């Protein structure tokens, strides 16, 4: 069933500016929080990680502070993919796998990652942040390495052991290139991207729902420089038409995709809103469920740090209501 639940403009929402400021300020509290993960686990058994050979790289963390004084760490040249677990004080059994963006050449840690996990924890949702390998580093597995990590992460969450979650209420959340990876996880459900290693790999990798923020959708030509950068990182300098098509989701997608929540700013200067519209059309063509929220004012990569005057800054509450309605909370 197709759903369009909100197309908002900044002008229409101005009478609610005071309420929006209160909400957004509360979100920024989670961005300013210094709580670190309760547990960090490696994805792969020692010596069993697929996607080799390993490039000659050394993993580093770029530790910065943004203009608001909030911490902004980014991982580069990831060699040991990990899953960081934030445990809620009052768990509902629901969980979310968070895939931060970074153009497939870096991956965020704080913005779109840890801060979002803290907010989900406050709702009783267990949160997992994936630090995935980056195709830009030219692994032997090429474009597949990030998806290998995402599939393995989804299976580890469902397997439990060190945590307890409902395996039928696992949402994936991705922003920008992380949104592209999240779509890949939803669409490439039956693609075995690596050999079975253990019992964990017998579990489903398909998420039960997807929250997509300003996602990269197409690897086609004629996009912004940033999207071109994601394409270069993922597919290299001279991808074939078949490779471009395999990683583009602007045409029809399989009807097996889970329910989707999509938020995008009309004037996004990094990933054009045409990507959101194309995904909407593709999911609609397959008969899938998609709640699309378009905002006149907003920004790319805002996470929980958006301008309080922007209706887009309220995306977590919109996503939360969507989760509740779809039994994912």
N, C-alpha and C positions, 0 to 999 in steps of 0.2 A: 504494500500500500504506500503510495506517495504522500509525503507530508511537507508542506511549506508553512512553517509556523511563525516566521517573523522576517520582515524586511523593514529595518529601522533607519531613520535619518536623525542626524544630530539635532536639526531644528525641531523635529517633532518631540524630542525627548527633553528639551531645555526646561520645561516646567518642573521636571523631576530632577533637576541638577543637584539639589541639596541632598536628596536621597541617594543619588548616584555617588556623590562624594563620600557619604558615609560608608556605602558598600565598598567602594574602591579602596578607601583608607583601610578598611578591615582586611582586604586582600593583601595590601602592602605589608601588613603585620606578618603575614606568612613569608613574605620575601625577606623581611628584616630578621626573622627568627634564625638563630644560629644552630638549631638542632641538626645533627648529622644522622645518617642512617643507623638503625638499630643493628643491622647486619649487612655485610657485603660478601657475596659469594661469587666464585668463578663459574662461568657457564659450562665449561667443558672439562671432562676428566683429563688428567695430565697426559700429554702426548696424543690425545684423540681429537684435537680441534681440526675441523675440516677447513678447506679453502686455501691450503698452502700451494706453493711454498711461501713462507713468511718473508715479506720484503725487509730490506736492511734499514730498519727504522727503530727509534727509541721513543717510547711513550712519554709525553710531557703534559703538564697542566699549566695553562696560561691563567694566572690568578690576577684578576683586575677588579676595579671598583667602578660602577657606572656613575653617571652624573648626579644621581640621587643618593650616592653614598652606599649603595647596595652591592654586595659581593657578586662577582660575575666570573665564575670559573668556567673554563672550556678545556676539554681534553683533546689532544692532538696525537696522531700516529698511534692509535690504540692497538696494543699488541695482546693485551689480556682482557677480553670483554668480561664485564661483571654485571651483576644484578644487585642493586642497592635496595634494601627492604626497610620501609618505614611502617612500624606497627601501630595501629590505632588503639587508643585506650578503651574504647567501647565498640568492638568490631561487630559489623552486621553480617560478615561473611563475604561481602562483595570485595572486589579488588580491581586495581587498574595498573596496566603496564604502560609506563610513560616513555616515549621515544622523543627526546629533545632534538631540535634541528641543529643545523650547522653546515648545510650545503654538501653533505657527504665528504667534507674534508676536515671538519671538526665536529664535536658533539658537545652540547651544553651540559652543564652540571647543575648550576643554581637556577638560572632563569629557564622556565619551562620544565625544570627537573625537580630539584629538592623542594623548592618553594611550593610547587603545585602538589607534591606529595604531602606536605604538611597540611595543606588545605583539605585534601581528600581524607586524611587521617581524622581531622576534626568532624567529618561527616560519618565517621565509623568505617571508612573504606581503607583496606590495606593497599599500600602503594609500593610499586616497584619501578625503579628507574634503570633503564638499560644503557650501559656504556658500550656501544657497539663498534665493531671494526669499520674502517672507513675505506670505501672503494678507491678513493683518490690516492691511497698509498700503493695501489697496484699489487694487490694480493694475487696469488695464483688463481684464486677462485673468482677474480674479477668482480662484477657487479653483484654476485650472489652473496658475498661475505656478510653484508649487513642483514640481509634477509635470513641467512643461516642463523645468525645470532638472535634475531627477533623470534624465529620459530622455536629455537631452543629455549628462549626465555619464557615464552608462553607455555611451553610444556612443563618447564620446571615449576612455574607458578601453580599449575594444576596438580602437579605431583605432590606438592606439600612436603611434609617431613619437618622442616625447620619453621614452618608457618602453617596455619590452617585457614583455608579459604574455600568457598563454594566453587567448584570447578565449572559450574554453569553460569557464573556471574562474573566473568573476567572481561573488562573493557580495555581497549587499547586507546591511548591518547597520543597524538603526534602533531607537532607543529612544523610547518615549512617542509624541509627535506625529511624531517621526522614524520610529517604527515604523509609524504610519499611512501615512506617505509611502512607506515601503518596501513595505507591502502594496499600495498603489496601483500601484506600479511592477510588482509581480508579477501583479496582476489586470487592469489596464488595458493589457494587452500590445498589443492591436491598435488602440488609440485614438491616432490621429495628432493630438497636441495642438498642433502647430505645423507650418507649411509646411516642406518640405525646403529647407535652406539650402545644403548642400554634400554631398560624398560621405560624410561622417561620418554624416549622417542617413539613409543607406541601411542602416546596421547595426542589429542587433537591440537593443532596449532592455530586453528581459526578462532579469533576472538568472538565474544558474544555481542559486542557492540563496539562502535568506534567513534571517538571524539576527534575531529579534525579541525585544526586551527590554521588558517591561511596556507593550505597545503600546496606543494608542487604536485601537479596532476599529470602534465604532459611533458614528454621529452622532445616534442616537435620543434621545428625551426621557427624563428621569428619572435622569440620571447625576450624578456628583459635580460640584462647582463647577469643578474643573480641566478635566474633560472638556467641560463646558458652555462653558468658555473657549476650548478648541480649536475647538469647533463654531462659536462666534461669530466667531473669527478667520478660520476657513476659509470660512464660508458667509454671514456677516453676520447681522443681527438677525432677519430674517424669511425664512428659507429655505423654499422650497416642498417639499412631500412628495417630489417627484421629485429635487430636489437632495440632500435628506437620504439618500434611498435610493441615489443614485449614489455617495455617499462613505461608505456603511456596508457592512461586510463580515461581518455577523453572520448572514446567510442563506447560501444556497448560493453558492459561488464557482466560477468556471470551472475545469475540469479541467486547464487549461494552467499552473496555478501550479507553481513549482519546489518542490523539497523545502524544508521549513521547520523551523527550530529555534526554540522558543518558551520563554521563561523569565519567570515572574511570581511575585510574592509574594502569598500568600493574603490577607494583611492590608495590602496596598498601600492607602495612604490617599489617593492621588491618582487613579490609574486603577483602578477595581474589578477584581478578578480575574474577574468575569463577562465582561469583554471577552475574556480569553484563552480562557475556556471556550466562548464563542460562536464565536470563530475556529476553535477545535478542531472544533466541531460542523460548521461550514461547510466546512472542508477535508475532514473525514471524509465529508460528504455528497457531495462531488465526486469522492471516490476518490483524493484527493491524499495526499502523504506529509507527516506532521508529527510531530516529536518534542516533546512537551510536558513541561516541568519546572515543577512547582509547589512552592513552598517555604513552610513555615509562617512562618519568620522571614526578613525582608528589608526592602528599602526601595525606593521609587521613585527612579529616576535615580541609582542607586548607581555605575554605571560600574565602575571598578576601585578604588573607595574604600569598599567595603562593610565592615561590621563583620567582623573575622576569625573570629568565632564563628559567623557565619551560613553554612550550606551554600550559600546563594545566591551568596556571594562567589566561589565556585569556578566560576561560569558560563563564564568563558573556556576552562577546560580541558574542560568538557562540550561547549562549542561546537566546540572544536578536534577532539575525537574524532568529533563529528558530521561535520565537514568531511572528515576523513580517510576515514570510512566512505562518504561520498558522492562521493569523488574530487575534492573542492574544495580540497585542501590542496597 
